[in-house]
């Protein structure tokens, strides 16, 4: 059986000729496994439950970048605002405003990605492309000074149809390019496309992903 470090090193070796960042998705995995990955050089970890991320943040080294990658409720933002490096799944203007409010209280600016819903699954969250265009056109977000919109995030449909996955990632990449020109052409920080997980990260990279969220290929099956 391969170890966490061996799995991580194999993946990092795959990524070494790209500029793609690896978010090691550590939810439901014990701190011991995170320490193995940390000792192998991994510094970006992704969690999707506030309580679990808080507990791990308290005991893990302080140079870790914690990325919140799950669906975030507004009433939970205050717990992670003091330390979270990036929130991937901002799916409403209301949530963006709450992150801004809590980041201001913590005297920080929090990096955020806007989640786009392109998957053919009702269970996925995110802005539909036209909803996102409308939200950005209305420009309420420009009054928020403690969040920095860094790019977009999406999840593809859970399907074996690789052509469909290619099309979904391509759609988000095109939307990213469009929004960069329309709203962020003067922003050096609008640079990230968080696309791709263990099953589809290779397709995501082909379609322009700058950040992949991989868990089971590093840590093995989750123990729920």
MOKA-V710839 format. One record per residue. N is the residue number from 1. RES is the residue in one letter. NEAR is the number of other ideal C-beta (glycine too) atoms within 12 Angstrom. Layout:
{{N/RES/NEAR} {N/RES/NEAR}}
//
This chain:
{{1/X/7} {2/X/15} {3/X/18} {4/X/31} {5/X/23} {6/X/19} {7/X/29} {8/X/35} {9/X/23} {10/X/19} {11/X/37} {12/X/27} {13/X/15} {14/X/20} {15/X/27} {16/X/13} {17/X/9} {18/X/22} {19/X/16} {20/X/30} {21/X/35} {22/X/43} {23/X/43} {24/X/45} {25/X/43} {26/X/44} {27/X/33} {28/X/24} {29/X/31} {30/X/21} {31/X/24} {32/X/17} {33/X/33} {34/X/38} {35/X/23} {36/X/27} {37/X/41} {38/X/28} {39/X/18} {40/X/25} {41/X/20} {42/X/36} {43/X/25} {44/X/37} {45/X/42} {46/X/46} {47/X/43} {48/X/33} {49/X/25} {50/X/29} {51/X/18} {52/X/32} {53/X/38} {54/X/22} {55/X/20} {56/X/33} {57/X/29} {58/X/17} {59/X/17} {60/X/31} {61/X/19} {62/X/13} {63/X/15} {64/X/30} {65/X/27} {66/X/41} {67/X/42} {68/X/48} {69/X/41} {70/X/32} {71/X/25} {72/X/39} {73/X/23} {74/X/24} {75/X/14} {76/X/26} {77/X/33} {78/X/23} {79/X/29} {80/X/37} {81/X/34} {82/X/21} {83/X/29} {84/X/39} {85/X/36} {86/X/39} {87/X/48} {88/X/47} {89/X/35} {90/X/44} {91/X/33} {92/X/27} {93/X/29} {94/X/20} {95/X/35} {96/X/37} {97/X/24} {98/X/30} {99/X/45} {100/X/32} {101/X/24} {102/X/31} {103/X/31} {104/X/21} {105/X/17} {106/X/21} {107/X/12} {108/X/24} {109/X/24} {110/X/40} {111/X/34} {112/X/42} {113/X/48} {114/X/45} {115/X/40} {116/X/41} {117/X/32} {118/X/36} {119/X/29} {120/X/18} {121/X/17} {122/X/9} {123/X/12} {124/X/24} {125/X/29} {126/X/34} {127/X/32} {128/X/22} {129/X/26} {130/X/15} {131/X/22} {132/X/36} {133/X/18} {134/X/16} {135/X/30} {136/X/30} {137/X/17} {138/X/14} {139/X/13} {140/X/17} {141/X/31} {142/X/19} {143/X/14} {144/X/26} {145/X/18} {146/X/26} {147/X/36} {148/X/30} {149/X/39} {150/X/33} {151/X/38} {152/X/45} {153/X/50} {154/X/48} {155/X/41} {156/X/42} {157/X/28} {158/X/18} {159/X/19} {160/X/12} {161/X/16} {162/X/19} {163/X/15} {164/X/21} {165/X/33} {166/X/27} {167/X/21} {168/X/36} {169/X/39} {170/X/25} {171/X/30} {172/X/42} {173/X/34} {174/X/22} {175/X/37} {176/X/38} {177/X/22} {178/X/23} {179/X/32} {180/X/26} {181/X/15} {182/X/18} {183/X/26} {184/X/25} {185/X/12} {186/X/11} {187/X/18} {188/X/11} {189/X/18} {190/X/28} {191/X/23} {192/X/40} {193/X/39} {194/X/49} {195/X/45} {196/X/41} {197/X/37} {198/X/27} {199/X/22} {200/X/32} {201/X/36} {202/X/26} {203/X/30} {204/X/36} {205/X/30} {206/X/20} {207/X/33} {208/X/32} {209/X/42} {210/X/31} {211/X/40} {212/X/46} {213/X/46} {214/X/41} {215/X/37} {216/X/24} {217/X/32} {218/X/42} {219/X/36} {220/X/25} {221/X/14} {222/X/19} {223/X/12} {224/X/8}}
//
